[in-house]
Amino acid sequence: MAEAALTRGRTLLVVLRVVVTVHAVAILGQPVFAGRYLIGDYDMLALHELGANIVSTLALVQLVPAALYWWRGGVQWPFWASLLLAGGETAQYFAGQAGALDLHIPLGVALVAIALGTLFGIWRTGARR
């Protein structure tokens, strides 16, 4: 019985690692699309908007395995980091829609840093209990 619970915990960790990795890759594309738009490639704005939709959705998806992993006895920090990302990306989305670049750009930098910190942290050996 304890072995089955341990296997479920490991499976959740693998799922969480995959989602965190995909989320980090998606969020890293956002500054590339924005930068291309800012230098005059106006078609990139549509990709930046699509990327925002994908990144925001992935943030919400990431909450589920993070919460389940914590609930199954894993560490709790991935849940709190995921919640911070989901809240920050929601604010980021609305700041972008409003054209508030004075908030949108620095918040984007912070979100990329948090996403990368979460990525590196979840893949560390110490992320497992």
C-alpha positions in Angstrom: 0.0 0.0 0.0 2.8 2.5 0.9 4.6 1.5 -2.3 1.5 2.4 -4.4 1.3 5.8 -2.7 5.0 6.3 -3.4 4.5 5.4 -7.1 1.6 7.9 -7.3 3.8 10.6 -5.8 6.5 9.9 -8.3 4.0 9.9 -11.2 2.7 13.3 -10.0 6.2 14.6 -9.8 6.9 13.5 -13.4 3.6 15.1 -14.6 4.5 18.3 -12.7 7.9 18.4 -14.2 6.5 18.0 -17.7 3.9 20.8 -17.2 6.5 23.1 -15.6 8.9 22.5 -18.5 6.3 23.2 -21.2 5.2 26.3 -19.3 8.7 27.6 -19.1 9.4 27.0 -22.8 6.1 28.8 -23.7 6.9 31.8 -21.4 10.4 32.1 -22.9 8.9 32.6 -26.3 6.9 35.6 -25.2 9.8 38.1 -25.1 10.9 36.9 -28.5 7.5 37.6 -30.1 7.3 41.0 -28.3 10.7 42.0 -29.3 10.1 41.2 -32.9 6.9 43.2 -32.8 8.7 46.2 -31.2 11.3 46.2 -34.0 8.6 46.4 -36.6 7.5 42.9 -37.4 3.8 43.7 -36.7 2.6 40.1 -37.4 4.4 39.0 -34.2 1.8 40.7 -32.1 -0.7 38.0 -33.1 1.8 35.3 -32.0 2.4 37.2 -28.7 -1.3 37.2 -28.0 -1.6 33.5 -28.9 1.4 32.9 -26.6 -0.3 34.8 -23.8 -3.3 32.6 -24.1 -1.2 29.4 -24.0 1.0 30.6 -21.1 -2.0 31.7 -19.1 -3.7 28.3 -19.7 -0.6 26.4 -18.8 -0.3 28.4 -15.5 -3.8 27.2 -14.5 -3.1 23.6 -15.7 0.2 23.7 -13.6 -1.8 24.4 -10.4 -3.5 21.0 -10.6 -0.5 18.6 -10.4 1.3 21.0 -8.0 -1.7 20.9 -5.6 -2.0 17.1 -6.0 1.7 16.6 -5.5 1.6 18.6 -2.2 -1.6 16.8 -1.1 0.2 13.4 -1.7 3.0 14.4 0.6 5.4 16.2 -1.7 6.9 19.6 -1.1 4.5 22.5 -1.1 6.6 25.2 -2.7 5.7 24.2 -6.3 2.1 24.9 -5.5 2.8 28.4 -4.2 5.1 29.2 -7.1 2.4 28.0 -9.5 -0.2 30.1 -7.8 2.1 33.1 -7.9 2.6 32.5 -11.6 -1.1 32.1 -12.3 -1.9 35.3 -10.5 1.0 37.2 -12.1 0.2 36.0 -15.6 -3.5 37.0 -15.1 -2.4 40.5 -14.2 0.1 40.4 -17.1 -2.6 39.4 -19.6 -4.8 42.3 -18.6 -1.9 44.8 -18.5 -1.0 43.8 -22.1 -4.6 44.1 -23.2 -4.8 47.6 -21.7 -1.5 48.6 -23.3 0.1 49.3 -19.9 3.6 48.6 -21.0 5.0 50.3 -17.9 3.6 47.4 -15.9 3.5 44.7 -18.7 7.3 44.7 -19.4 8.7 44.5 -15.9 6.1 42.1 -14.8 6.9 39.9 -17.8 10.6 39.9 -16.8 9.6 38.9 -13.2 7.3 36.1 -14.5 10.0 34.7 -16.7 12.4 34.7 -13.7 9.8 32.9 -11.5 9.0 30.4 -14.2 12.7 29.6 -14.7 13.3 29.3 -10.9 10.4 26.9 -10.7 11.8 24.9 -13.6 15.2 24.6 -12.1 13.8 23.9 -8.7 11.4 21.2 -9.8 14.2 19.3 -11.6 16.6 19.5 -8.6 17.1 16.2 -6.8 16.1 18.0 -3.6 12.6 18.7 -5.1 11.7 15.2 -4.2 10.8 14.2 -0.6 
